[in-house]
Amino acid sequence: MKAHKKTCEQCGRKFTSQAQRSKYCSPTCKIEAAKKKRKEWEAKNPDYVKNYMKSYRQEKKAAQNGA
């Protein structure tokens, strides 16, 4: 396999990868990038998170009252 020279999208460090589609130099950078992406999404969709938690609490309360 051919080695591909890449730059990590999270930290900017240069690395070599066997896979052509690699984006991150380490699992840590991959996890941090996912957290960042999730926070950006939540900032753009605040009502979704608020409504999801509201319905989750209602369902949980209904399950406790029905049991």
KEKOLZA-935189 format. One record per residue: residue in three letters; residue number from 1; x negated, y negated, z negated of N, C-alpha, C, O in turn. Coordinates in pm, whole numbers, plus 50000, padded with zeros to 5 digits. Atoms other than C-alpha are relative to their C-alpha. Layout:
BEGIN
[site "ALA" NUM [X Y Z] [X Y Z] [X Y Z] [X Y Z]],
...
This chain:
BEGIN
[site "MET" 1 [49916 50119 50000] [50000 50000 50000] [49913 49875 50000] [49800 49874 49950]],
[site "LYS" 2 [50070 50127 49992] [49897 49647 50064] [50027 49917 49874] [50139 49911 49825]],
[site "ALA" 3 [49984 50088 50116] [49836 49414 49771] [50042 49862 50049] [49989 49810 50147]],
[site "HIS" 4 [49947 50131 49964] [50027 49086 49787] [49958 49899 49894] [49979 49920 49775]],
[site "LYS" 5 [50038 50106 50092] [49889 48769 49633] [50120 49908 49983] [50177 49859 50080]],
[site "LYS" 6 [49880 50077 50033] [50166 48579 49458] [49971 49899 49892] [49868 49905 49825]],
[site "THR" 7 [50003 50095 50111] [50227 48289 49223] [50128 50022 49920] [50237 50023 49976]],
[site "CYS" 8 [49886 49975 50089] [50456 48352 48925] [50094 49880 50003] [50051 49766 49986]],
[site "GLU" 9 [49900 50108 49996] [50778 48151 48954] [50028 49941 49863] [50081 49830 49853]],
[site "GLN" 10 [49975 50048 50136] [50797 48115 48576] [49882 49918 49945] [49901 49805 49902]],
[site "CYS" 11 [50114 50066 50065] [50446 48025 48458] [49899 49940 50098] [49813 49861 50059]],
[site "GLY" 12 [50089 50056 49901] [50267 47945 48783] [49866 50071 50014] [49782 50029 50094]],
[site "ARG" 13 [50125 49926 49994] [49986 48196 48727] [49995 50084 50128] [50097 50137 50171]],
[site "LYS" 14 [50018 49917 49881] [49847 48375 49032] [49983 50146 49958] [49917 50175 49858]],
[site "PHE" 15 [50010 49858 50031] [49881 48755 49037] [50007 50081 50130] [50046 50029 50235]],
[site "THR" 16 [49995 49909 49886] [49854 49051 49272] [50104 50107 49971] [50110 50162 49862]],
[site "SER" 17 [49892 49904 50018] [50149 49281 49326] [50000 50100 50116] [49966 50065 50229]],
[site "GLN" 18 [49982 49899 49895] [50206 49603 49517] [50133 49978 50073] [50145 50009 50192]],
[site "ALA" 19 [49869 50025 49941] [50568 49502 49580] [50004 49861 50062] [49959 49764 50001]],
[site "GLN" 20 [49996 50128 49929] [50629 49227 49832] [50099 49903 49937] [50079 49781 49947]],
[site "ARG" 21 [49895 50089 50051] [50938 49091 49655] [49981 49958 49855] [50071 49893 49799]],
[site "SER" 22 [50026 50040 50139] [50783 49042 49308] [50001 49848 49986] [49951 49776 50073]],
[site "LYS" 23 [49993 50144 50027] [50850 48699 49158] [49921 49960 49876] [49877 49846 49864]],
[site "TYR" 24 [50057 50032 50130] [50696 48722 48812] [49876 50085 49972] [49865 50198 50019]],
[site "CYS" 25 [50127 49933 50028] [50353 48818 48680] [50011 50104 49889] [49926 50192 49879]],
[site "SER" 26 [49987 49908 50113] [50480 49005 48372] [50147 50014 49960] [50230 49932 49999]],
[site "PRO" 27 [49864 49986 50051] [50795 49136 48205] [50042 49882 49912] [50159 49844 49911]],
[site "THR" 28 [49969 50115 50085] [50773 48845 47960] [50048 49882 50084] [50147 49817 50050]],
[site "CYS" 29 [49959 50109 49912] [50793 48591 48243] [50137 50028 50062] [50217 49937 50080]],
[site "LYS" 30 [49872 49962 49943] [51084 48783 48395] [50113 49974 49901] [50218 49921 49939]],
[site "ILE" 31 [49899 50021 50103] [51277 48773 48067] [50022 49851 49975] [50136 49806 49963]],
[site "GLU" 32 [49988 50144 50023] [51203 48404 48010] [50073 49931 50115] [50152 49840 50092]],
[site "ALA" 33 [49933 50058 49884] [51316 48320 48364] [50150 50031 49996] [50232 49946 50031]],
[site "ALA" 34 [49859 49962 50010] [51643 48511 48308] [50071 49916 49893] [50185 49874 49913]],
[site "LYS" 35 [49942 50085 50105] [51705 48319 47983] [50023 49859 50051] [50128 49799 50026]],
[site "LYS" 36 [49990 50136 49946] [51639 47989 48159] [50115 49991 50100] [50193 49895 50098]],
[site "LYS" 37 [49894 49998 49899] [51870 48081 48447] [50137 50007 49933] [50230 49939 49975]],
[site "ARG" 38 [49873 49988 50071] [52146 48181 48203] [50039 49869 49933] [50155 49828 49939]],
[site "LYS" 39 [49971 50128 50065] [52116 47854 48007] [50044 49895 50101] [50133 49816 50074]],
[site "GLU" 40 [49961 50094 49895] [52136 47654 48331] [50142 50029 50047] [50220 49936 50069]],
[site "TRP" 41 [49867 49963 49957] [52445 47849 48436] [50104 49958 49895] [50209 49904 49929]],
[site "GLU" 42 [49907 50036 50107] [52611 47796 48096] [50021 49849 49994] [50131 49803 49965]],
[site "ALA" 43 [49987 50145 50000] [52539 47422 48118] [50091 49952 50112] [50162 49853 50097]],
[site "LYS" 44 [49916 50037 49886] [52712 47407 48456] [50143 50053 49985] [50233 50004 50053]],
[site "ASN" 45 [49869 49936 50017] [53008 47622 48338] [50040 50006 49853] [50065 50115 49801]],
[site "PRO" 46 [49973 49996 50146] [53082 47518 47977] [50140 50053 49967] [50157 50116 49862]],
[site "ASP" 47 [49865 49953 50029] [53455 47594 48000] [50010 50152 50005] [50087 50211 49930]],
[site "TYR" 48 [49996 49855 49990] [53393 47954 48103] [49958 50063 49867] [50025 50152 49815]],
[site "VAL" 49 [50052 49943 50124] [53188 48028 47792] [50098 49974 49886] [50125 50063 49806]],
[site "LYS" 50 [49906 50035 50105] [53433 47846 47566] [50127 50085 50009] [50174 50137 49907]],
[site "ASN" 51 [49878 49920 49982] [53737 48026 47712] [49976 50148 49976] [50061 50217 49921]],
[site "TYR" 52 [50034 49860 50022] [53563 48363 47706] [49996 50031 49851] [50054 50130 49806]],
[site "MET" 53 [50010 49976 50144] [53482 48333 47336] [50137 49986 49934] [50167 50060 49839]],
[site "LYS" 54 [49867 50017 50056] [53834 48210 47261] [50084 50126 50021] [50149 50174 49928]],
[site "SER" 55 [49922 49879 49973] [53994 48511 47431] [49942 50121 49926] [50017 50209 49882]],
[site "TYR" 56 [50063 49891 50074] [53741 48746 47268] [50046 49999 49854] [50081 50104 49799]],
[site "ARG" 57 [49957 50010 50140] [53832 48618 46920] [50147 50037 49985] [50185 50103 49888]],
[site "GLN" 58 [49858 49967 50007] [54205 48647 46995] [50022 50151 50012] [50101 50208 49938]],
[site "GLU" 59 [49988 49855 49984] [54167 49007 47116] [49953 50074 49875] [50014 50173 49833]],
[site "LYS" 60 [50055 49936 50121] [53958 49098 46813] [50099 49986 49884] [50120 50081 49807]],
[site "LYS" 61 [49902 50025 50108] [54214 48942 46576] [50122 50088 50021] [50175 50145 49925]],
[site "ALA" 62 [49884 49918 49970] [54500 49124 46752] [49970 50148 49971] [50057 50219 49921]],
[site "ALA" 63 [50038 49860 50027] [54313 49456 46726] [49996 50027 49850] [50035 50135 49806]],
[site "GLN" 64 [50006 49983 50146] [54257 49403 46352] [50140 50002 49941] [50167 50078 49848]],
[site "ASN" 65 [49863 50006 50052] [54623 49315 46294] [50081 50123 50041] [50172 50164 49969]],
[site "GLY" 66 [49928 49883 49952] [54744 49613 46498] [49953 50130 49937] [50023 50230 49943]],
[site "ALA" 67 [50055 49876 50056] [54525 49867 46320] [50049 50030 49862] [50011 50131 49803]],
